[in-house]
């Protein structure tokens, strides 16, 4: 699977952010099934357990445990109808989460082939901040970053300097 190279700028940025805020000794529950980035975290020395694909809108039991120091959620909350429920139910005291930002020049993502792969939300940074605060989290660090694509066109040019992702480190209040 993972060949030692981080394939995307967003993975590099996300790994750097995690290393800055999370001790490698911490146990991590990563929301979502095993994926290339959870493997990257493991290769970087982190102990990572993934959820098993349950619908987190309907079943938040995976996060209702104190067995983990940190919950990570990388591009997960936009796929939930109500991310508030999961955020409120998390028992870990630390959270690292990233979401795609709403872009004025691109509509929300919706897969044409997989009805589960759609974005119910693409956040503005302040909306995600409010959601976290309402669910009982205090944001300690935040960053926005771009993820340019190698395509030709107006939107690819705009993606070179318009932040597409927002990542936060938060602690339970």
C-alpha positions as CSV (number, residue, x, y, z in Angstrom):
1,X,0.0,0.0,0.0
2,X,2.0,2.9,1.3
3,X,5.4,3.2,-0.4
4,X,7.1,5.7,1.9
5,X,6.1,8.7,-0.2
6,X,3.4,11.0,1.0
7,X,1.4,11.3,-2.2
8,X,-0.3,14.7,-1.7
9,X,0.5,18.1,-0.4
10,X,-2.5,17.8,1.9
11,X,-1.1,14.6,3.5
12,X,2.3,16.3,4.1
13,X,0.6,19.3,5.7
14,X,-1.7,17.2,7.8
15,X,1.1,15.0,9.1
16,X,3.2,18.1,10.0
17,X,0.2,19.5,11.9
18,X,-0.4,16.2,13.8
19,X,3.3,16.0,14.7
20,X,3.2,19.5,16.0
21,X,0.3,18.9,18.4
22,X,0.1,15.1,19.2
23,X,2.6,13.1,21.1
24,X,3.6,9.9,19.2
25,X,2.8,7.9,22.5
26,X,-0.8,9.0,22.3
27,X,-3.4,6.4,21.3
28,X,-5.5,7.7,18.3
29,X,-9.0,6.8,17.2
30,X,-9.3,7.9,13.6
31,X,-12.8,8.3,12.4
32,X,-13.4,6.4,9.2
33,X,-12.2,3.1,7.9
34,X,-8.4,2.4,7.4
35,X,-7.1,4.6,4.7
36,X,-3.8,5.8,3.2
37,X,-3.4,8.6,5.8
38,X,-4.0,6.3,8.8
39,X,-1.2,4.1,7.4
40,X,1.0,7.2,7.1
41,X,0.3,8.0,10.8
42,X,1.2,4.5,11.8
43,X,4.4,4.6,9.7
44,X,5.2,7.9,11.6
45,X,5.1,6.0,14.9
46,X,1.5,6.7,16.0
47,X,-0.8,4.0,17.4
48,X,-4.0,4.3,15.3
49,X,-7.3,2.5,15.4
50,X,-9.9,3.2,12.8
51,X,-13.7,3.0,13.2
52,X,-15.3,0.3,11.1
53,X,-17.5,2.1,8.7
54,X,-20.6,2.5,10.9
55,X,-22.9,5.4,10.1
56,X,-21.7,8.0,12.6
57,X,-24.9,10.0,12.2
58,X,-26.9,7.1,13.6
59,X,-24.3,5.3,15.8
60,X,-21.7,7.3,17.8
61,X,-20.8,4.4,20.1
62,X,-17.3,4.2,18.6
63,X,-16.3,7.6,20.1
64,X,-18.0,7.0,23.5
65,X,-14.9,5.4,25.0
66,X,-12.1,6.7,27.1
67,X,-9.7,4.2,25.6
68,X,-8.1,6.8,23.3
69,X,-6.2,10.0,24.0
70,X,-7.0,11.7,20.7
71,X,-9.7,11.4,18.0
72,X,-8.7,12.4,14.5
73,X,-11.2,13.2,11.7
74,X,-9.7,14.0,8.4
75,X,-12.3,15.1,5.8
76,X,-15.1,13.2,7.6
77,X,-17.5,15.7,9.1
78,X,-18.6,17.1,5.7
79,X,-20.1,13.6,5.0
80,X,-22.3,13.6,8.1
81,X,-25.7,15.1,8.2
82,X,-25.1,16.1,11.9
83,X,-21.5,16.2,12.9
84,X,-22.5,17.9,16.1
85,X,-23.6,14.5,17.6
86,X,-20.3,12.8,17.1
87,X,-18.3,15.9,18.3
88,X,-20.4,16.1,21.4
89,X,-20.1,12.3,22.2
90,X,-16.3,12.1,21.8
91,X,-14.8,11.1,25.1
92,X,-11.1,11.7,24.2
93,X,-9.7,15.0,25.5
94,X,-8.0,16.0,22.2
95,X,-9.2,16.3,18.6
96,X,-7.5,17.0,15.4
97,X,-9.9,17.5,12.5
98,X,-9.8,18.8,9.0
99,X,-12.6,19.8,6.7
100,X,-12.9,21.1,3.1
101,X,-13.7,24.8,3.0
102,X,-16.6,26.1,1.0
103,X,-15.2,27.7,-2.2
104,X,-17.1,30.4,-4.0
105,X,-16.0,29.1,-7.4
106,X,-16.9,25.4,-6.9
107,X,-20.1,23.7,-5.8
108,X,-20.2,21.1,-3.0
109,X,-18.8,17.6,-4.0
110,X,-21.2,14.9,-4.8
111,X,-20.1,11.6,-6.3
112,X,-22.1,10.5,-9.4
113,X,-21.4,6.8,-8.6
114,X,-21.6,6.4,-4.8
115,X,-24.5,7.9,-2.9
116,X,-22.6,7.7,0.4
117,X,-19.8,9.8,-1.0
118,X,-21.2,13.3,-0.9
119,X,-20.7,16.4,1.1
120,X,-23.6,17.6,3.2
121,X,-21.5,20.5,4.4
122,X,-18.5,22.4,3.1
123,X,-17.7,24.7,5.9
124,X,-16.5,28.3,6.2
125,X,-13.8,28.4,9.0
126,X,-16.1,30.3,11.4
127,X,-18.9,27.8,11.0
128,X,-16.6,24.9,11.9
129,X,-15.2,26.9,14.8
130,X,-18.8,27.5,16.1
131,X,-19.7,23.8,15.7
132,X,-16.7,22.7,17.7
133,X,-17.3,25.3,20.4
134,X,-21.0,24.4,20.8
135,X,-20.0,20.7,21.1
136,X,-17.6,21.5,24.0
137,X,-14.2,22.0,22.3
138,X,-11.7,24.8,22.7
139,X,-9.6,25.4,19.5
140,X,-5.9,25.7,20.4
141,X,-4.5,25.9,16.9
142,X,-5.9,26.2,13.4
143,X,-4.5,26.5,9.8
144,X,-5.9,26.8,6.3
145,X,-4.0,25.4,3.4
146,X,-4.3,25.0,-0.4
147,X,-4.1,21.8,-2.4
148,X,-3.3,22.7,-6.0
149,X,-4.2,20.3,-8.8
150,X,-2.2,19.8,-11.9
151,X,-4.9,20.7,-14.4
152,X,-5.5,23.6,-16.8
153,X,-8.3,26.1,-16.2
154,X,-9.5,29.0,-14.1
155,X,-10.5,26.8,-11.1
156,X,-7.1,25.1,-11.0
157,X,-5.4,28.5,-11.0
158,X,-7.7,29.7,-8.2
159,X,-6.9,26.5,-6.2
160,X,-3.2,27.5,-6.2
161,X,-3.8,30.4,-3.8
162,X,-7.3,29.8,-2.4
163,X,-7.3,27.7,0.8
164,X,-9.3,24.5,0.3
165,X,-8.7,22.8,3.7
166,X,-9.0,23.9,7.3
167,X,-7.4,21.9,10.1
168,X,-7.8,22.4,13.9
169,X,-6.3,21.0,17.1
170,X,-8.9,21.3,19.9
171,X,-9.2,20.2,23.5
172,X,-12.2,19.3,25.5
173,X,-13.3,22.2,27.7
